[in-house]
Every structure is written in structure tokens, then in C-alpha cells.
Amino acid sequence: MKAGKLILTLLVLVVAFGGGLWIGKQQSTTIIAARDEGGSYGGGFRSAEPDARAATARRGGGTVHQVRDGEAIQDAINAAEPGDTIRIFPGTYRETVYIDKDAISLIGVIEQGRWPTLEGEKRLNDAILYSGNDIVVENLKITNYKGNGIMGQAGNNFELRNNLIIDTGVYGIFPQLGQNGIVEDNVVSGIEDAAIYVGMSDNIHVAGNEVFDSVAGIEIENSRHAIVENNYVHHNTGGILAFITPGLPIKTTRDVIIRNNFIVDNNTPNFGAPGSTVAGIPAGTGVLIMAADEVVIEGNIIRDHQTAGILVVDHGNASNITADPDADPAPDRIAILDNLMLNNGYDTIDEVRALMLATMTRGTPDIVRAGEVRDSCIRNRHRYTTVGLGSFTDCAFANTDNIDSYLLPEPVPPRKIDPSEQGKLTYLGICTGCHSYKGILIGPPVEMIQAMYKDDPEGLAAYIANPVKKRPTFPEMPPQDYLDPEVRLAVAEYLLTVGN
């Protein structure tokens, strides 16, 4: 078997299940369904208003602050009040920007092709970190950071659009523990993990982005009610992913619509951190569904992937995944509707070839299922070469035309943080972006940190403020000295007591 790729054992191939193979017999009956035959999707989140997209943009006036080349963006943020706008003019800004207040709009001014540029010089870790609600980040070029381009830390009602993000380390755009957010019309490339990574968030709209030359193009991880549409996803290792990563506090990914995307030629060799979850993505994967539930894949152009156009797997058939007894390891209610699929699976991995041999499937695989998948369906299956989809029924609905958005009709109200919950919220909003309990996201597992700093929260808090590289197999941790000492101690105490 090839290291760092899907682990499909021959044992799975020969297990009898309900009178047939575990992976299911291929159906021979051809059922042809017209484009609108069967109606629209009856599931999914329902907003109270027909057009909820405006909910994130309901802000008052406020003061406009101008920042020009040679000045500091952070000085303007420090002077701003909720509701203010900061306009950044073309120039080079070598800094990390922290937004810890609500309703701040950070808007770049592009003049005759000249962008305001945040430059990390491969020295700074993060470009923009926000924890406030109602944050807007637009029209900025961000490049050469070591950690993140734009990271949300438990901020809601965010709008991240029209940004050019190049080579910012682990993540390009990373809203973590947020609700009611838009990520649209960004161009993101050269990212070691995910170009756009939605982590433990709800009611998210990812649209109109171009992502390329990264390990994962767009990843929806341990999140709910997300629509990923009209994106151009190309030349990554894997195109669009919907995951449940074990060991995180939120245990589900469900209700995700992946529609009307161009997903093309995602065959870049995997350069993810060794042992990390994304390091297990096989190069040449268009769409990867791992343990997520209620995912609809519709209207995409998926072409030119050497492994497969769509992979649907459970945790038992994925690399670099540790068991989590509180997370359901199997995908449920996956719906593969009409998609245009061309030239996929032309040089697939040995594990898929073994599955094809076991099912006597010829050709190049468009869609592959490995492991347990429950209550799922496919439409017009005769169009594709499928492997292991014998248990998939014919979908009873044709499209998701009746769902425009999963955004909320009203903005999420500001968080009211009980001081006793400060450590937990900081852990969820920051630490879980890189650390799961047992497995490897980016940094070491939480249980390893607990063993090292047992009964020493003060020592861990000091390390959080001023970390040094201790393990050659993990990247250097960025300093979190922007957090108040009281917050660092609170999160250290919480981390040392938290369970799976």
C-alpha cells in the first residue's frame, strides 16, 4: 500500500454483508432521470427569510480611518470604535493585525492595479486575526506569512472577500468557531494545508473563489450548514473536502451543499505536514467526503483527476486518522446528483484498483466508495464509472434549486463571555485550529501536551506566550502573546483538564 493514501484492506473486499459484498454489488438496471424530474432537495437548514445574505451587512455609519504606506494598520484599529471603517491605501505593511472589537471593516483601496499588501517576510506568523463579530476584510494582498492569512477566532457575521492570498503557511482563509459568514471572490494559492478552511462553524457561504497550488482547496471540517458553490478549484492535491476530524470538541459535519464548482486537475503531489490529516489525501482527488453526513454534490464539473473524481470514505479507510468514540465514523445520507465528470481515475491508486478488481469494475473510476456509507443515493448512475456504490439508491430529488443560502436572517448577537468560560472559548476558537485530542492536525495532540505540562498550567501559559520549537516533526508554534496573561493562564488550565 502507498503511504499517506487511503487505506483499503483486502479484508474489506471479501466480507459478506446482507448476502452481498460489503461494498455492494453494481446495479445493472439503467434509470435515466431528467434534469427537473423529482423536484428539489427537501432537507437542509431553512432560513426564515428568502434572502438572508444581507444579514451580515447590516451595519451603521461610523468614522473612516485612512492608513497609508509607512503607517501601521494596527494603530488605526486601536483607535477605531465599533462601526468604523479602516481604508488601507497601496503600500507594504509588515505587521500582524489583531481585531478584538466588533463591527470593524478593513477595506483595501486598489489604485491602478496597486494593492495594499500585508507582507510577512517569512518571519511573521499571521496576517490578520479577528475575534470580534461583524468583521469585514476586503481588497487586501497577503503574502509570505508562516501560519495564516486571515484567521477568525470565534467571530460571527464575517465577510471575507476580494482578497489575494499567496503563500501564507498553514491556512489561507480560516474562520474557526464562527457562525453566519461569507467567504467569497478570493484568490488563494500556495498553502500547506487548506487554502480555505472552515473549522467548527455554522451557516457559512463559500462562493466565487479561486484556490490552487495548495494541499486542500476548500475544506469544510466539523461544521454544519455550509454551501460551497461557483468556485474554481484546480491544481491542489485534493479539491473540495467535507470532513469529520476526530478528537475535536465538535463531532459532526453535516448539511453541506457542494454545487456548480469547476473542480479541475487537482493532482499536485501532497506536501502537507507529515502525519497530519491532509497528508493522507491522495493526489488526484476531486471531491473527498470523509465521515460527513447529509452532503449533496450537484452540478459540478469534475475532471482530470488521476485517483477519482469523488471519494466517499469512512474513518476506517482513511490515513492519519485516530479513533474517536464520540464521532460517527461513517458518512450518512450522501446525495450525488447530476455532475459532469470527465477523465477521472486514469492513474488511480493501488487500493482503488483492488476495489475495482473485487467488484469486476472496468474503466477509470469517477466515483469510489470505501467502507461503510449509510442511506445514500446517486442520480443517473449510468453516466459514471462507479466503484462500491451498489448500496446507493436512486435519489428521489433532482436539485437544490430551492435553497439559496444557509446564512441567517438576522446577525448573530455579540458573544457574552462569562469569565469562567474564557479558557474554554479561547481553546475552541484558537487551540483547536491546530490541535486535536489524539490525532495530528498541525501541532502535537492535546493529550501529549497534557502529559508534558501536567499540574503546571503556569509553565504552559508561559510557553503559549513565547514558544520555542521542541519537536522536529512539528512546525514551530506561533507566539500567542497578544492574549492577556489572564487569558493565557485560563486556556492553559482548561487545556490540561479537557477530554476528548
Secondary structure, 3 states (H helix, E strand, C coil): CCCCCCCCCHHHHHCEECCEECCCCCCCCCCCCCCCCCCECCCCCCCCCCCCHHHHHCCCCCCEEEECCCCCHHHHHHHCCCCCEEEECCEEECCCEEECCCCCEEEECCECCECEEEECCCCCCEEEEECCCCCEEECCEEECCCCEEEEEECCCCCEEECCEEECCCCEEEEEECCEEEEEECCEEECCCCEEEEEECCEEEEEECCEEECCCEEEEEECCEEEEEECCEEECCCEEEEEECCCCCCCCCCEEEEEECCEEECCCCCCCCCCCCCHHHCCCCEEEEEEECEEEEEECCEEECCCCEEEEEECHHHCCCCCCCCCCCCCCECCEECCCEEECCCCCCCHHHHHHHHHHCCCCCCCEEEECCCECCEECCHHHCCEECCCCCEECCCCECCCCCCCCCCCCCCCCCCCHHHHHHHHHHHCHHHCCCCCCCCCCCCHHHHHHHCCCCHHHHHHHHHCCCCCCCCCCCCCCCCCCCHHHHHHHHHHHCCCCC
